[in-house]
């Protein structure tokens, strides 16, 4: 069966972004591939990352993601970023997954063959041990030969005011100074772009920026290319006469004879319903508005005057004319939510 919607993932764009980010950070990368690689497809992205010389390893958010990534046998280290349950610790350690530790109880529960990364809460107040507690935990792990790394997470390194990021960094350095040498990592994408090389860090963790998106004020720092192009097929073409409405609620009415193309993608696939009456798409190289309310499985587009047929592709977003940033703005959300919300019905394919 033909896919109604396809997300093409550019291996060259992803590789180029990773090279540029590693050069900017001055260290290898621990690439986050959580949430199906930010919607881009875990296996596809992991295969590209595994071949990239700047990628030290990959990071995930859940034990299930860690197991899925381990099953791919990429040969790269895997770090779980959030705490597992006690029952999950042993199986994850058996898979070689690096485990986050933020308490003495978690440290004591690790088997002898585990490798741990100490999670330090320097101000995010989400996960991790406070600096005054982290040193003892890290020393305990080091004494058992389990401590491989330590990390923290910036809360506002992507903001113009970097004062709190510097405060967090100093707190983290205070912990590192009392521990033996290890792999330290702090910078997310915003930190890489805003702070550049940070002495004492061994890795950097670029999330959304790896896939081509950065806050507007940081975009001039480094040229990044959006990795995904999303297309969907025209499944029906008809004419709406003057005065007739399109889609639920009659939000849009034809003022003239309008050729309407129905496109096989909707909010169940991740295209935001809140983009109704604001979104546009590319059809036959032209930007055309969507018509009426975006539906669960479909959306409608004005294709009057265009030479299009059933099965033709419509571009929802890509690296150039229409981007994920545009769609996020129309939907009143952020690029993260649009990309990670892309549904399983959208086929991911590799493009060079």
C-alpha positions in Angstrom: 0.0 0.0 0.0 1.2 3.5 -0.8 2.1 5.7 2.1 -0.3 8.7 2.4 2.4 10.8 4.1 6.2 10.5 4.1 8.9 12.2 6.1 12.2 12.3 4.2 15.2 12.4 6.5 18.3 13.9 5.0 21.4 12.0 6.1 23.7 14.7 4.7 21.8 17.5 6.5 22.0 15.6 9.8 25.7 14.8 9.4 26.5 18.3 8.5 24.7 19.6 11.6 26.5 17.2 13.8 29.9 18.1 12.4 29.2 21.8 12.9 27.9 21.4 16.4 30.8 19.3 17.5 33.2 21.8 16.1 31.4 24.6 17.9 31.4 22.7 21.2 35.0 21.5 20.8 34.0 18.0 22.0 32.3 14.8 20.8 28.5 14.6 21.0 26.1 12.6 23.0 23.2 12.8 20.6 19.7 12.8 22.1 17.5 10.4 20.1 14.6 10.3 22.5 11.0 10.6 21.3 11.7 8.6 18.1 14.7 10.9 17.5 12.6 14.0 17.8 10.1 12.5 15.4 12.7 11.7 12.7 12.8 7.9 13.3 15.0 6.3 15.9 16.5 3.6 13.7 17.1 5.9 10.7 18.8 8.6 12.8 20.8 6.1 14.9 22.2 4.5 11.8 23.5 7.8 10.6 24.8 8.8 14.0 26.6 5.5 14.4 28.7 6.3 11.4 29.5 9.9 12.4 33.0 10.4 13.8 31.8 13.2 16.1 29.2 11.1 17.9 30.4 9.5 21.1 27.0 8.0 22.0 23.3 8.5 22.1 20.9 9.5 24.8 17.3 8.4 25.4 14.5 9.3 27.9 12.9 6.0 28.8 14.1 2.4 29.5 12.0 1.2 26.6 13.8 3.6 24.2 17.1 2.4 25.6 16.2 -1.2 24.9 15.0 -0.3 21.4 18.3 1.5 20.7 20.4 -1.3 22.2 18.7 -3.8 19.9 20.0 -1.8 16.9 23.6 -2.8 17.9 25.1 0.5 16.7 28.2 0.0 18.8 27.8 3.5 20.4 27.3 4.0 24.2 23.7 4.7 25.3 22.8 6.9 28.2 19.4 6.8 29.9 18.6 10.4 30.9 15.8 9.7 33.4 15.6 7.4 36.4 14.7 3.7 35.8 12.6 1.8 38.3 14.5 -0.6 40.6 13.3 -3.6 38.5 14.7 -2.1 35.3 18.3 -1.4 36.7 19.6 -4.9 36.2 18.3 -5.5 32.7 19.5 -2.1 31.5 23.0 -2.7 33.0 23.0 -6.0 31.2 22.4 -4.2 27.9 25.3 -1.9 28.6 23.1 1.2 29.0 24.7 3.9 31.1 22.5 4.8 34.0 21.7 8.1 35.7 22.3 8.3 39.4 21.0 11.0 41.7 20.9 9.4 45.2 23.0 7.1 47.4 20.2 4.6 47.3 20.3 4.5 43.5 24.1 4.2 43.7 23.9 1.3 46.1 21.4 -0.5 43.9 23.7 -0.7 40.9 25.3 -4.0 40.0 29.0 -4.3 39.8 29.0 -4.2 36.0 27.0 -1.0 35.6 28.3 2.3 34.4 26.8 5.4 35.9 26.5 9.1 35.0 25.9 11.3 38.1 23.0 13.6 37.5 23.5 17.0 39.2 20.7 19.5 39.6 22.2 22.9 39.3 19.0 24.8 39.1 16.6 23.1 36.6 14.7 21.6 39.6 13.5 18.6 37.6 15.9 15.7 38.2 19.2 15.1 39.9 21.0 15.6 43.1 21.7 19.0 44.5 25.4 20.0 44.4 25.9 19.6 48.1 24.6 16.0 47.9 26.1 15.1 44.5 29.7 15.0 45.7 29.1 12.2 48.2 27.1 10.2 45.6 29.8 10.6 43.0 32.5 9.6 45.4 30.6 6.5 46.3 30.2 5.6 42.6 33.9 6.3 42.0 35.0 4.0 44.9 33.1 1.1 43.3 34.5 1.9 39.9 31.1 2.7 38.4 31.4 6.4 37.7 31.9 7.1 34.0 30.4 10.6 33.7 28.5 13.5 35.3 26.0 15.8 33.8 23.6 18.7 34.4 21.1 20.5 32.3 20.8 24.2 31.5 17.5 25.8 32.1 17.9 28.9 30.0 21.1 28.7 27.9 18.9 29.4 24.8 17.8 32.8 26.3 19.5 36.1 25.6 20.4 36.5 29.3 23.0 33.9 30.1 23.6 34.8 33.7 21.7 31.8 35.1 23.5 29.5 32.7 26.8 30.7 34.1 25.6 30.2 37.6 24.6 26.6 36.8 28.0 26.0 35.2 29.8 27.2 38.3 27.7 25.0 40.5 28.5 22.0 38.3 32.2 22.8 38.2 32.2 22.9 42.0 31.0 19.3 42.0 33.4 18.2 39.4 36.4 19.7 41.3 35.8 17.2 44.1 35.5 14.1 41.9 38.1 12.1 39.9 38.4 12.8 36.2 35.2 11.8 34.3 33.2 12.5 31.2 31.4 15.8 32.1 28.5 17.2 29.9 26.3 20.2 30.4 25.6 21.9 27.1 22.3 21.3 25.3 21.8 22.8 21.9 21.3 26.3 23.3 24.4 26.0 25.4 26.5 24.9 22.4 25.4 27.9 20.4 25.5 30.5 23.1 28.5 29.4 25.2 30.6 27.6 22.6 33.5 25.6 24.0 33.4 25.1 27.8 36.7 24.1 29.5 36.4 20.9 31.4 33.5 19.4 29.4 34.1 16.1 27.6 30.8 15.9 25.7 27.9 18.0 24.5 24.2 17.0 24.1 22.6 18.9 21.1 18.9 18.1 20.9 16.7 19.9 18.5 19.6 21.8 17.0 20.9 18.6 15.6 17.8 18.3 13.5 18.2 21.8 12.2 16.3 24.2 14.5 17.6 26.9 16.9 16.1 29.9 18.7 15.8 32.9 16.3 18.5 35.0 18.1 21.0 32.1 17.9 20.4 31.1 14.3 23.2 33.4 13.0 25.7 31.6 15.2 25.9 28.5 13.2 24.3 27.5 9.9 22.0 24.5 10.5 19.8 22.7 8.0 16.4 21.2 8.8 16.7 17.5 8.4 13.1 16.5 7.6 10.9 17.2 4.6 7.2 16.2 5.1 5.0 15.4 2.2 1.5 13.9 1.8 -0.5 12.8 -1.3 -3.5 14.4 -2.9 -6.3 11.9 -2.4 -9.3 13.7 -3.9 -9.9 16.8 -6.2 -13.3 18.5 -6.5 -14.7 22.0 -7.0 -16.4 24.1 -4.3 -19.0 26.6 -5.7 -19.4 30.1 -4.5 -21.2 30.1 -1.1 -20.2 26.5 -0.3 -18.2 25.8 2.8 -15.3 23.4 3.3 -14.8 21.1 6.3 -16.3 21.1 9.8 -18.1 24.1 11.1 -18.2 26.0 7.8 -15.3 28.2 8.9 -14.3 28.8 5.2 -16.7 29.6 2.4 -15.8 29.8 -1.3 -16.1 33.3 -2.8 -15.5 31.9 -6.3 -15.2 28.6 -8.1 -12.5 26.9 -6.1 -10.7 23.7 -7.0 -10.1 21.9 -3.7 -7.5 19.1 -3.2 -7.9 16.9 -0.2 -4.6 15.8 1.2 -4.0 12.6 3.2 -2.6 14.0 6.5 -4.3 15.5 9.5 -4.0 16.1 13.2 -3.8 12.4 14.0 -0.6 12.4 12.0 0.7 15.4 14.0 -0.2 18.3 11.7 -1.6 20.8 14.3 -5.3 21.4 14.2 -4.7 24.8 15.7 -3.1 25.8 12.4 -6.7 25.9 10.9 -7.2 29.0 8.7 -3.6 30.0 9.0 -1.6 27.2 7.4 -0.4 27.0 3.9 1.5 24.3 1.9 3.5 23.9 -1.3 1.7 22.4 -4.3 3.4 22.2 -7.6 6.0 24.6 -6.3 3.4 27.2 -5.3 2.4 28.2 -1.8 -1.3 27.6 -1.3 -3.6 28.1 1.7 -5.4 25.3 3.5 -9.2 25.6 3.5 -11.4 25.1 6.5 -10.8 23.2 9.6 -7.9 20.7 9.6 -9.3 17.2 10.2 -8.1 14.1 11.9 -6.9 12.4 8.7 -7.1 15.0 6.0 -6.7 18.7 5.2 -7.9 20.6 2.2 -6.0 23.0 -0.1 -6.9 25.6 -2.7 -5.3 24.3 -6.0 -7.2 26.5 -8.4 -5.3 27.0 -11.6 -2.7 24.3 -10.8 -2.0 21.2 -12.9 -2.3 18.6 -10.2 -3.6 15.1 -10.0 -4.5 12.3 -7.6 -1.4 10.9 -5.9 0.7 14.1 -6.4 2.7 15.2 -3.4 2.0 18.3 -1.3 4.9 19.6 0.9 3.9 20.4 4.4 7.3 21.5 5.5 10.9 21.3 4.5 14.2 23.1 4.8 13.4 26.0 2.5 10.1 27.7 1.6 7.9 26.3 4.4 9.5 25.1 7.6 8.5 23.4 10.9 8.9 26.9 12.5 6.2 28.2 10.3 3.8 25.3 11.1 4.6 25.7 14.8 3.8 29.4 14.7 0.5 28.7 12.9 -0.4 26.1 15.5 0.5 28.3 18.5 3.2 25.8 19.6 7.0 25.1 19.3 9.0 23.1 16.8 9.7 20.4 19.5 6.0 19.6 19.8 5.3 19.6 16.1 8.2 17.2 15.3 7.7 14.8 18.2 4.0 14.7 17.6 4.5 13.3 14.1 2.5 10.1 14.1 3.3 6.5 13.2 1.2 6.6 10.0 3.8 8.9 8.5 6.5 6.8 6.9 10.1 7.8 7.6 12.5 7.3 4.7 16.2 8.1 4.4 17.2 10.7 1.8 20.8 11.4 1.0 
